[in-house]
């Protein structure tokens, strides 16, 4: 799961959106992609009618190379304005259409992509690999520029907080999020049901490099806008609006109105997706 995992799936206008795993099929080759993108110009990862998404751009590139390819599936469904360095996706291509060395697939896809989206790696993997369902965890990073004047080079990649934040208090509070807990209070409202609001966070810490603060949050899954809710609350603690001791009360009460704001989307980066066991097969499916 991810910060926007529970969004409803929108159908691709031409291809099936059924996420059920394909059965073993010797007529297809499956590939694992690791994708980086600047989400500033996009309405998020997922296909959305009437808006431009990252998934749409990548599928357009895939279909130019392999007209019979299936639609791609990503590990996460990032929101509008959210970035990624380690988004994982899988694609399936008919064997009779794939006539290039696997090593050239990354270059071929990038040739048809805009400069703010890049396939960082493309490797063959087992037939039944699913980028979303096989994921065991994800790491997100959030960037804050804590200085009276915003760095113009980071205006689309970081949240500007002009007044000095209390880093010691924020780090103390960040430790309260670690563990298997009910994160209902840090998820934004949605109009659909989810099975559980319990998630396990294994890392929540804050690094400083000059005026840049990096919030690192890692766990087995995330509710809708959960990472942004955590960061917004930690910033409010750094501003003195809450104390670190308030976090346990927020978690136990489970009321979104008692916590901090959602941090803006532009500072959030899907950094890495984890998988339980190796899925790569250097030469691709046989």
N, C-alpha and C positions, 0 to 999 in steps of 0.2 A: 504494500500500500504506500501512498505518498500523500503529500500535502493537499492534493486535489484528487485523490484516487476515487472517491465516491461519486464523482460526476456521472451522470447518465451518459451512456454511449450514444453518439450521433451516428446514423448510418452514413457510410460513404455513398456518394450519389450514384456510383456505378458498381460497387463491389460489396460483397457480403461483409457484415461487421460481426459475424458470429465468432466469439473468442474461444469456442471449444477447441481443444487440441485435435489436430488431424491425426488419424491413425497412420501407422507406418505406411509409406507409399513410395515405392522405388522410382516413381516417375517424377519426384520432386527433390530439390536440394534446398537445405535450410541453412541460413546464415545469421550469425549474431553480429549486430552493428553496435558500436559505441559512438554516440553522437554528441557534439557540442553545439550550442547555439546561443546567440544573443536574442533574448525574447522580446526586446523592446518593440519591434514592429509587428508582433504576432499576438493573436488572440489566445495563445496557449499552445500546448502540444496538440491537442485533440481536434479532429475535424469538427467544424462548426459551420452551419449553413449561413452563407452570406458574409463570412469573415475568413481571413487568411490565417491558417495555422501552420505550425512546423510540420506536423504529420502530412498535411496536404502537399507541401513543397517536396518532402522526401519521396512520397508516393509518386508524384509526377516524374521525378528523376528515375525511380525504379521502373515505371511503366514505359518510359522512353527506351530504356535498355532492354526490358523484358516484358513485352506486351501481355503475356499470359500469366504474369506473376500474381500471387495473392496479395491482399492488402497487408501492410505492415502492422505489427502490434508493439507498442511501447511498454516499458516497465512502469511508467508513471504518466499522470495527466496534469502537467504543470499549468498554472493559471496564466492569464495574460500578463506579460511583462516579466515573468519569471525566466531565469536563465538556466542553462545546463552545461556541465562539462563532461558528465558521465551518464547521460541518458542511454539506456540500453533498449534495443528493439530487435525483433527478428523478422526475417523476410523469407518467403518460400517462392522458388522459381522453378518452372518446368525444366527438367534436365536437358531436353532437346533445344532449349533457348539459351542455355548457359554455355557459351563457347570460348570463354576467356580464362586465363589463369586466375585463381582466387586472389592472388597477390595484386591483381590489377583492379579488383572490384571497387576498392576504396577510391582510387583515382577516377574511375569511370563514373561513379555516383557524384563525386564532388564536381565533376565537369558540368553537371546539369543543376547544381545547387547555387543559390545566392551566397554571397560572401559571408553573411552572418549565420550560416548553417554549414557545419562540416561533419562528415563522417570521419571519425578519428581512427577507427579500425573496423575491418570487415573480415570475418573468419567463418569457415564452415563449422557447423555444430550438429549435434545429434538431431534426428528427425523430429522428435517430440519435444524439443526445447521450446519453452514459452517464456518470453521476456518478463511478463508480469507475474504469472502464476508460480514460476520457479524462483523468483526473488525471495531472499531470506531477510534482507535488510537494506536500508538506504542511509546515506549520509547527506545532510543538507548543510550548507554554509551560508551565513547571512552577514553582509558587510554594512558597517556603520562608519561614516566619516564624522568624527567627534572633534570639531574645530569651528571657531566662529565663522570662517569662510569656507564655502564648499570647494572642493577640488573639482574643477570643471571637467577633468578627464574621467571622473567617476560619477558624473551626474546621472547616468543611466544604470549604474551598477552598485550604488550605495545609497543608504538613507542618511541624510544630513541632519545631525543633532548639534546645534551650535553651542549649547552650554555644556560645560564639563560634566561627565558622568562619573558616579562613584563606582569604580571598577571592583573594588573590594566587596561592596555590598552585592553587586550583580553576580559575582563569582560565588558568593555564599548562597545566594538564591538559586543559582543554576544547578547546584548539587541536589536541590529538593526535587528536581524533575527526573532524576535517575531512578530507574526501577520499573517494575510492572505496576501500573497505576491506571486509574480511570481519568482520562484526559477530556472528559465531556466539557469542562469549563473553558477549555482552550480551543474548541472547535467552533467554527462559524455555523450559523443556522442553515439548514437545507430542507428541501421539501420531499425527502425520501427517507426510508428507513435503513439503518445499518444494524448489523447483528450485535455489535459490541463497541463500546467506546474505550475499552481497556487496551492499552498498548504498552510495550516495553521499550524504554529509552535506556540505552547502554552508555551514552556519552552526551554530556551537555556542558561545554566549557567555553571560555571566552579568551581569545588571544589578542594582544595589542601589538601593533607595529606602527610606531609613530602615532599619528592621529587616526589610524584605521583600526577598528575593532572587528574581529571575526568571531562570530558565534557558530560553534560547531555542534550540531545536533544529529545524533545517530540512533537508529532504533529499528525495530522489526516492522514498523508501519506507522503511518501518520494519518490523522483525521483531516477533514477539510479545513485548510488554513491553520492547522495546529502549530506548525513551525512559526508562522508569522504571529500567532497569538502568544506563543512563548517568548519570542524576541521582543514584541511590543510590551509585554509585562515586565521583562527584565530591564528594558530601557526605562520604564516608569519607576522601577525600583532604584535604578541609578540616578533618577531625578528626585528621589525622595517621596514619591507619591504613595508607594507601598514600602513595606519592610520585607526582608527575606523571610521572616517568620509568617508572613501572610500567605505564602505559596501553599503551604500544607492545608490551610483553611480553604483556599480557593479550590484545591483538588478535591477535598472532602465534600464541599458544598455542591460543586458541579454546576455553577451558574455562570454563564458567560458574562453577565452584567457585572460581576464582581472582580473581573480581571482587567488587564490592560488592553490597549488597542491592538489591532492587527498592524504589524509593521508593513510598510509599502512593499508591493510585489517586486520592485526593481532591485532590491538588495539580496534577493534569495537566489541561490544556485543549487541545483541538484548536482552534487559533487561526485557521488559514486553509488552504484548498485551492487549488492553482494549476492552471491549464489553459493549454495551449499557444496556443490561439487563441480568439477570441471565440465564445461559443456563444449569446449572447443575441440575440433578435430581438424588438424592443420590443413588437410587437402580437401576438406568439405565432405559432404555426404557421398557415400558410394551407392 
